């Protein structure tokens, strides 16, 4: 029986090499269902399994002239199917990994944009609060907080005593803390 199957496949291969469409159809009908179920067991997706089997048969037809008469058709088809299925799995895993990387980058980017918007909103609220200070307190607060000057440098630049600078800065800071608690939903 095995010799019968081998010889039958050999006859089919020789006929296929001669571009016999009937031989191709017979091979297709003989092996399609088996190959499909094997591909399905690898790929777990009916559409991908069918596509893989179709590709195997397309390759068989396109390369029919290169086939050897001694070829074990069954081994050739099963080996081709296994290799193509594993390549498909590998390619899908690569696509999934790339998608996950892009998704992670996109999420990080989205988070950075959201953080930038929140920071911008808080900066606007702080600026509104600073504008509510008296001009002298605004100047002292900006020099200390934004310009990074110390009390002595501010007092020298504005011609004020260090104690006045400390007092005005303390009052401005307290006002802004209270202002931010009320307007920026800050609890501390």
CORRA-V447248 format. One record per backbone hydrogen bond with DSSP energy under -0.5 kcal/mol. CO is the residue of the C=O (numbers start at 1). NH is the residue of the N-H. If there is no record, write none. Layout:
co->{CO	CO}
nh->{NH	NH}
This chain:
co->{1	2	3	4	5	6	7	8	9	10	11	12	13	14	15	16	19	20	21	22	23	24	25	26	27	28	31	32	33	34	35	36	37	38	39	40	45	46	47	48	49	50	51	52	53	54	55	56	57	58	59	61	63	64	68	71	72	73	74	75	76	77	78	79	80	81	82	83	84	85	86	87	88	89	90	91	92	93	94	95	96	97	98	99	100	101	102	103	104	105	106	107	108	109	110	111	112	113	114	115	116	117	118	119	120	121	122	123	124	125	126	127	128	129	130	134	135	136	137	138	139	140	141	141	142	142	143	150	151	152	153	154	155	155	161	162	163	164	165	166	167	168	169	170	171	172	173	174	175	176	177	178	179	180	180}
nh->{5	6	7	8	9	10	11	12	13	14	15	16	17	18	20	19	21	24	25	26	27	28	29	30	31	32	35	36	37	38	39	40	41	42	43	44	49	50	51	52	53	54	55	56	57	58	59	60	61	62	63	64	66	67	71	73	76	77	78	79	80	81	82	83	84	85	86	87	88	89	90	91	92	93	94	95	96	97	98	99	100	101	102	103	104	105	106	107	108	109	110	111	112	113	114	115	116	117	118	119	120	121	122	123	124	125	126	127	128	129	130	131	132	132	133	138	139	140	141	142	143	144	145	146	146	147	149	154	155	156	157	158	159	160	165	166	167	168	169	170	171	172	173	174	175	176	177	178	179	180	181	182	183	184	186}
